[in-house]
Amino acid sequence: MNVHDSEKLCGIMERKGFLETDNPRNADIIIFNTCSIRQKAEQKFYSELGRVKSCKRRHPHVKIAVAGCIAQQEGKNLFRKASHVDLILGPQNLHVLGDWAERGDISVATRDNPFIALQDIPAKRFDTVKAWVTIMYGCNNFCTYCIVPYTRGRERSRPSERILSEVLNLGDQGYKEITLLGQNVNSYRSDIDFPGLLGKLDMIPGIERIRFITSHPRDLSDELIEAMYELPKVCEQIHLPLQSGSDRILKLMNRGYTYKDYLAKVERIRKRIPGISITTDIIAGFPSEKDEDHSRTLKALDQIKFDGIFAFKFSPRPGTKAALMPESQPEIVKSERLTEILDIQDEITERINRSLKGTVQEVLIEGPSKTDIGKVTGRTRTNKIVNISDPTFPHGEIAVVEISCGRKHSLEGIPVRI
């Protein structure tokens, strides 16, 4: 979501005649697009913000804008922390950036924006083959650890005709893959529901792959599973955050399901769509988490065998209920639990990847390999990275590849000549 917000910020500025530079010393306006989902992201932002203070000292005309969730969270308080900031711009108010760049007549834009789902903001796409497409904003779930409902507001779904128009335009421009964005795409509602939206998008010419993030397990429906099975362009991949294998912790998190509920949905997905790739999120060291709770999470990883996970230590976020819960273990215990989670999952991921040796996969080429100039890199329909031993495949082509080796974080492939 933040990557696509950055595309929108660049699109707005480009429409106003600005050119992008990767060197702050050459900039007239410096924009930080921030994330506050974890404390580490905040710390990194404040460190970078301090570094550009010297740019403004040398060139007083330089303007500095802070956008995103930290801007929304801090509001005017950010001026007290960093007096060299000129604009504070919440994620619901990106559209005001252009007017500010021209007139400079505002300093804070963090109000709730009830019209956000009806505002089409131009985006300067960072890729020419794969595109992000926002289908909804905000979240209504209020998981006790999550700051998103407070920084991005309540759920608002874009009208389906606006989404379809955007994707039609992307298809005309040569984009092959879209990823639909929403904090919980399963709760998308406009004139149609999410499975209905997928059905309409599946018919758009030029688009060959459709992905989406993120799905809340509580709202994952049989209708969505059926749509994923029936629609040829919807990829065999789903990100389904579990967060913990302990029912007690899940209840404290306000997730709205038990581990048994979650497991039943995973089993239904795999029965209907064999070979589907399932990834998840895990939080280590949630307040009051005991050894028994942690063990249940480890058992869940072993039982479900996810293709991959994103795992982090619990990070208290200001304003959330979990931030008021007493911490129950020192930082070293959190780190040990996280390491154990990651080590177990690394073994599972490597076994899954090795099992794909000899299979034939369709790979959308993303460009040259970052580690081997003699190879190109792409992704399977299940979103696995494949390095291909033929650098002649052009960016955006779908190659048929036989997997020759499975590694911990990627696959190796040999082109299949048809």
Residue, then its C-alpha position, 0 to 999 in steps of 0.5 A: m500500500n505504501v509503495h502504491d501511495s508513493e506512486k500516487l505522490c510521484g504522479i501528483m508531482e509530475r502532473k504539476g511539472f516536477l521532475e523526480t530526483d534520487n538525490p535530496r541535495n538536488a530537490d526543491i521538495i523532499i517527501f517522506n512517505t511513512c509507515s508506523i506499523r512497527q516501531k522500527a519503521e518509525q525509528k528509520f524515518y526519524s533518522e532519515l528526517g534528521r539527515v535532510k535537515s542539513c539540506k534545508r540549512r544550506h538551501p532555505h527554499v527547500k520544502i519538506a513534506v511528511a506523508g503517510c501513517i506517521a504523519q497521521q499519527e503525529g499530526k501537529n506534534l511532528f512540528r515540535k519534533a522536527s521544526h524543519v518540516d513544512l507539510i504533514l499529510g495523512p494517507q487519506n489526504l494525498h490529493v492536496l499535495g499538488d495544491w500545496a506544492e503550488r501555493g504552500d497555503i496549508s501545513v497539516a492535512t490529516r482530516d477524515n476524508p469521506f470522499i477518498a474512494l471517489q478520488d482518482i489520483p494519478a500514479k507514476r507506476f514504478d513498473t511497466v508490467k506489474a501494477w498495484v490497484t487500490i480497491m478499498y481504503g481503511c479497515n474496520n477490524f480493530c485488531t488490538y495490535c494494529i494502528v491501521p484503523y486509526t491512521r487510514g480510517r474506516e473501510r471505504s470501497r471504490p466503486s467497481e466501475r472506477i476499478l474496472s476503468e483503471v484496469l482496462n487502461l492498464g491492459d491497454q498500456g501493456y500491463k500483464e499483472i495487477t495486484l488488488l490492494g486493501q487492508n481486507v479485500n474480503s470485505y470489499r463492497s460496492d455494487i458487487d462483492f469481492p468475488g464479483l469484482l474478480g469475475k469482472l476483472d478476469m474478462i479484461p483484455g491484456i491482463e494475464r494475472i490477478r493477485f490480491i492482498t490482504s485477506h482476513p481469515r474471518d471473512l474468507s468465503d467459500e464464494l471467494i475460494e470458488a472464484m479463485y478456482e474458476l477464474p483463469k487469471v486469478c493466481e493460485q496464491i493467497h496471503l492469509p495472516l494467522q498471527s498466532g497458533s494460540d486461541r488465547i492470544l488470537k482472542l486477545m488480538n481480537r482476530g475473530y477466529t480460532y486456530k481450528d477455524y483458520l485450519a478448516k479454511v486452509e484445508r478447504i482452500r487446498k482441497r479446491i485448489p491443489g498446489i496453491s501457495i499460502t503465506t502468512d504473518i506471525i507476531a512473536g512475543f505478544p503481551s502475556e504470550k506464554d511458552e505454551d502459546h508460543s509452542r502452539t504457534l510452532k505446531a501450527l507452522d509444522q501442521i499447515k506448512f506455509d510456503g512462506i511467512f512474514a514474522f516480527k516481534f510484537s511492537p506496541r503501537p500508540g493508541t492501540k489496546a495492545a499497547l496498554m497490555p503489560e509486557s510479559q517477557p523481556e526483549i531477549v525472549k521475544s528475539e529467541r521466539l522469533t528466531e525459532i519461528l523463522d528457523i522452522q519456517d525456513e526448513i519448511t519453505e526449502r522443503i516445499n521449494r525442493s519438491l518443485k524440482g522437475t515441475v513445469q511453471e509459467v514465469l512472468i519475467e521481471g528483469p535481469s537477476k540481481t545476483d547473476i548477470g547471466k540470468v533473468t528473474g521472474r515469478t510463478r503464478t504461485n509467486k515464487i521467485v525463479n532465476i532462469s539460465d537464459p538472459t534473452f527473455p524480455h521483461g514482461e514475457i511469460a516463459v515456460v520453465e522447468i524447475s531444476c533446483g529449489r532453494k530456501h528463497s528461490l527456484e532455479g529454472i531452465p527454459v522449455r522450448i515449445 
